[in-house]
Amino acid sequence: MEENLPTAQVAPQADQGQAAPTPVAAEQPPLQTTPPATQPPAPVVPEATPPEKKSNPVLWISLTILLLALLGAGGYFLLNSRKVSNSGAEITPSVSVSPSPTSDPTANWKEYSNAEGQFSFKYPPSYGNIGLISGPFTGTSKFIQSFSDPTTIREGTDASFDGLSVYLVSDMKSASISGYLSAETTAMSKSQLVGTKELAAVPFTTNGNAGFAIEFNPTLKYYYLPSADGKSAVVISRTYSSQAFLSIFDQILSTFKYGEATPSATPTSSPSATLTP
């Protein structure tokens, strides 16, 4: 029994002198490229719309009731006020607040009285009859007393201090105070210490008394207080070394008055410093 064996096929040989056929390359299947992975788009979230506000009927009702109550109360008070005004009755009495009394800085001061000149004034209790300041330039003047702060006086010098001296002029050379003041300014102008300074009598009023002041130099000033009949005058010469004394002197001057006066006891101390222009 013969088996059917496959027969090998032999490629035909090429004839000598002919080129061998070029083998044909097998066709390669096309390369498959994987596309790049792309991220899916983010989902779009729709904007949240706020819920529509609904009016609260309870709130509107409450506001309406409150408004009606206010209108009713206003009308009630207006009606009652008209009734009271027509009847002439007072609703609320006015209350007046009286201002508290101002303390008097001179309440605890001493008082000096002069029976000859019929005048008086107050001065600080610590002041003494010390320190003499020159008096008027014309007329016959009488030294009465000095009132000075002893802590401001420098012994053996003519330096300014805080104090005043009182003089009484009883025989004026002129029949009027204006004539006397004119003679005073003329006499002061002739003094070498004044120089070219123009002097003038400046009127002032203190405690109801009319007077005149003449500034001789920056620290020395004269105050003239004529009596009611014009025949005499109290002359106060004032000097100072501290600005605080100027306020104290104004307070002293504010207590000056003419009238019946009992003589005051004169301090035993005597002037130890003299201030002369």
Secondary structure, 3 states (H helix, E strand, C coil): CCCCCCCCCCCCCCCCCCCCCCCCCCCCCCCCCCCCCCCCCCCCCCCCCCCCCCCCHHHHHHHHHHHHHHHHHHHHHHHHHHHHHHHCCCCCCCCCCCCCCCCCCCCCCEEEEECCCCEEEEECCCCECCCEECCCCCCCEEEEEEEECHHHCCCCCCCCCCEEEEEEECCCCCCCHHHHHHHHHHHHHCCCCCCCCCCCCEEEEECCEEEEEEEEECCEEEEEEECCCCCCEEEEEEECCCHHHHHHHHHHHHCCEECCCCCCCCCCCCCCCEECC
